[in-house]
Amino acid sequence: MYEVRFHPSAARELETLDARMRRRVERAVDRLAQEPRGGAVKLRGAADLWRLRVGDYRVVYQIRDAILVVLVIGCAIAARPTGEPSIER
């Protein structure tokens, strides 16, 4: 099992979310402790970064297998092309 840690800036970003979305992100991040690559996509052009979609938000994180740590680097709304509707899942 991995330990999940938040970079200080990611923790601040999480606090800015409304309560409902914050809970959704927290639950998704908690699941990373069991399977850090499950449901995630490796970022192109980055050797060690992954992203996880939670509704309209993306959680960007690093997996450190040698010490069993998932380091959450950021949590922000995903960019969409202008005019594309937001879809709540």
C-alpha positions as CSV (number, residue, x, y, z in Angstrom):
1,M,0.0,0.0,0.0
2,Y,1.2,3.5,-0.9
3,E,1.2,6.5,1.3
4,V,-0.5,9.5,-0.3
5,R,1.1,12.9,0.3
6,F,0.1,16.4,-0.9
7,H,2.5,19.0,-2.1
8,P,1.7,22.2,-0.2
9,S,0.4,23.9,-3.3
10,A,-1.9,21.0,-4.1
11,A,-3.3,21.0,-0.6
12,R,-4.1,24.7,-1.0
13,E,-5.8,24.0,-4.4
14,L,-7.9,21.3,-2.8
15,E,-9.1,23.7,-0.1
16,T,-10.4,26.1,-2.7
17,L,-12.8,23.5,-4.1
18,D,-16.4,23.5,-3.0
19,A,-17.2,20.8,-0.3
20,R,-18.8,18.3,-2.7
21,M,-16.0,18.4,-5.2
22,R,-13.4,18.3,-2.5
23,R,-14.9,15.1,-1.1
24,R,-15.0,13.5,-4.6
25,V,-11.3,14.4,-5.2
26,E,-10.3,13.2,-1.7
27,R,-12.1,9.8,-2.3
28,A,-10.4,9.4,-5.6
29,V,-7.0,10.3,-4.2
30,D,-7.5,7.9,-1.3
31,R,-8.0,5.1,-3.8
32,L,-4.6,5.8,-5.3
33,A,-3.0,4.3,-2.1
34,Q,-4.3,0.9,-3.2
35,E,-3.7,1.2,-7.0
36,P,-1.8,4.3,-8.0
37,R,-2.1,3.6,-11.8
38,G,-5.7,2.4,-11.8
39,G,-7.9,4.6,-14.0
40,A,-5.1,7.1,-14.5
41,V,-3.2,8.3,-17.6
42,K,0.5,8.9,-17.8
43,L,1.2,12.4,-18.9
44,R,3.0,12.7,-22.3
45,G,6.3,14.4,-22.2
46,A,6.7,13.8,-18.4
47,A,8.8,10.9,-17.2
48,D,7.0,10.4,-13.9
49,L,3.7,12.3,-13.9
50,W,0.2,10.9,-14.0
51,R,-3.3,12.4,-14.2
52,L,-6.6,11.3,-12.8
53,R,-9.9,12.7,-13.9
54,V,-12.5,13.5,-11.3
55,G,-15.5,15.2,-13.0
56,D,-14.2,18.3,-14.7
57,Y,-11.1,18.3,-12.5
58,R,-7.7,16.7,-13.0
59,V,-5.4,15.5,-10.2
60,V,-1.7,15.4,-11.3
61,Y,0.6,13.2,-9.3
62,Q,3.9,11.4,-9.1
63,I,4.4,7.8,-8.2
64,R,7.5,7.0,-6.2
65,D,7.6,3.2,-6.3
66,A,10.9,2.9,-4.5
67,I,9.4,4.4,-1.3
68,L,5.7,3.6,-2.0
69,V,4.6,7.2,-2.1
70,V,2.0,9.0,-4.3
71,L,2.7,12.7,-4.3
72,V,-0.2,14.8,-5.4
73,I,1.2,17.8,-7.2
74,G,-1.9,19.6,-8.4
75,C,-5.7,19.7,-8.6
76,A,-7.4,22.0,-11.1
77,I,-10.3,22.3,-13.5
78,A,-9.4,20.8,-16.8
79,A,-9.2,23.1,-19.9
80,R,-11.9,22.5,-22.4
81,P,-12.3,24.0,-25.9
82,T,-14.4,27.1,-25.8
83,G,-18.1,26.4,-26.0
84,E,-17.8,22.8,-24.9
85,P,-20.4,22.1,-22.1
86,S,-19.4,20.8,-18.7
87,I,-20.6,17.3,-17.9
88,E,-21.0,16.3,-14.3
89,R,-20.4,12.6,-13.7
